[in-house]
Amino acid sequence: MGDEASYDLSRRVEGLRSSAIREILRVVNRPDVISFAGGLPAPELFPTELLGRLSLELLQSREAPQALQYGETEGVPALRQRILQRVPFVPGSFGLEGALVTQGSQQGLDLVTKLFVDPGDEVLVETPAYVGALQAFRFFGARVTFLPCDAEGVLPGALAEALRRRPKLVYLTPTFQNPSGLCYGEARRAEVAEVLRGSTTLLLEDDPYREIWFDAAPPAPIAGRVDPARAVYMGSFSKTAVPGLRIGFLLGPPALVRRLVLAKQATDLHTNTLGQHLLLRLLSEPAFEEHVAGLRRIYRARRDALHGALERQLAGRLTWQRPGGGMFLWARLSGGGDAARLLERALAQGLAFVPGGEFHAEGQGRDTLRLNFSFSGEEKLEEGVRRLERALEGFAG
Ligand SMILES: Cc1ncc(COP(=O)(O)O)c(C=O)c1O
């Protein structure tokens, strides 16, 4: 009895597939498996004690009834103010009416796609691109076009040419991208902004890793350099605070945000109020900035451990660029080959990673792999590379 036969589903969900990442994550709960697969922050670094104290204070304060009540769809006003103070834009670039608190930045992707994309509409993305965004675009029937990138980011010429077709959206993650770790330099950001200024297509800039930098703070977002009527910028507290709160935000032109608010109302009325009040308190603590600085320090050491082990053991077999921030190192099999087949061998050695094909157009990028370094300590990262080396022994591709 197939499930498929039992339900008269909408056309929208025909062909909906579970992502390979979710499938891999099922296996990696085995205690003997080292996981470079997920995109998870390190749980031992969560500000658990601080959140415990702040939760108690919140629930014992005069704000408690408000924090437990229904709230505005736009989000708690004081949190929206605080977000505007934290974002890397010239003060006043985005007003309060242009700020929406979302259920993680993933919801921002869903809402913007819902608003813009009819089946068959074109959406431009980078090669490779974040799987969660691809899922949202495909869910609404978008025709996704992958644009070529070099070590500095998307190629401005290819972007300009694609924009002539007037696609609905261009989705960019210029800062420590998931999966590639790539961060556009200042010059490429300026070039891309210049190309976008000549177009009416909406830029959707996704920036959840901005604060997780290791060597130097990243250049300012592209969204602040284009026509403000044509840009939406998304951020998240999943990587700096905790993902379980599910709080992200979206900044955009007020006329657009008003429509996004209607779409959000139909979905969930508003983002959870208790979490928003708690986050507001967390952001007001001086200890929070120390916490973020600590994340940078520890993730940097993990990046170095992974990069160093790869250099010592696998320099001939893989090529990669050392990421300057974020949570991922992106590698390519030097002699080509299928990383999905390598994954089977790696799992037999007790190591999981994500084969890069997931982040590409069908059939592309098979020789790439995404290695996460935020979730494992330095020793595990080194042991993981030893397992990868064993998996590669005699691997013909
Ligand atoms: C590029 C990118 N965008 C969005 C998200 C979703 O984050 P959240 O919904 O937790 O804010 C992620 C999570 O890994 C991501 O890597």
PDBQT file of the ligand as one rigid body, heavy atoms in Angstrom, charges set to zero:
ROOT
HETATM    1  C1  LIG A 401      22.504  30.051   4.501  1.00  0.00    +0.000 C 
HETATM    2  C2  LIG A 401      21.461  29.687   5.499  1.00  0.00    +0.000 A 
HETATM    3  N1  LIG A 401      20.291  30.323   5.493  1.00  0.00    +0.000 NA
HETATM    4  C3  LIG A 401      19.333  30.051   6.388  1.00  0.00    +0.000 A 
HETATM    5  C4  LIG A 401      19.502  29.067   7.334  1.00  0.00    +0.000 A 
HETATM    6  C5  LIG A 401      18.372  28.791   8.284  1.00  0.00    +0.000 C 
HETATM    7  O1  LIG A 401      18.674  29.235   9.535  1.00  0.00    +0.000 OA
HETATM    8  P1  LIG A 401      17.608  29.541  10.663  1.00  0.00    +0.000 P 
HETATM    9  O2  LIG A 401      16.246  29.233  10.093  1.00  0.00    +0.000 OA
HETATM   10  O3  LIG A 401      17.948  28.648  11.797  1.00  0.00    +0.000 OA
HETATM   11  O4  LIG A 401      17.757  30.973  10.973  1.00  0.00    +0.000 OA
HETATM   12  C6  LIG A 401      20.696  28.350   7.382  1.00  0.00    +0.000 A 
HETATM   13  C7  LIG A 401      20.892  27.283   8.377  1.00  0.00    +0.000 C 
HETATM   14  O5  LIG A 401      21.784  26.513   8.360  1.00  0.00    +0.000 OA
HETATM   15  C8  LIG A 401      21.704  28.676   6.441  1.00  0.00    +0.000 A 
HETATM   16  O6  LIG A 401      22.878  28.029   6.424  1.00  0.00    +0.000 OA
ENDROOT
TORSDOF 0
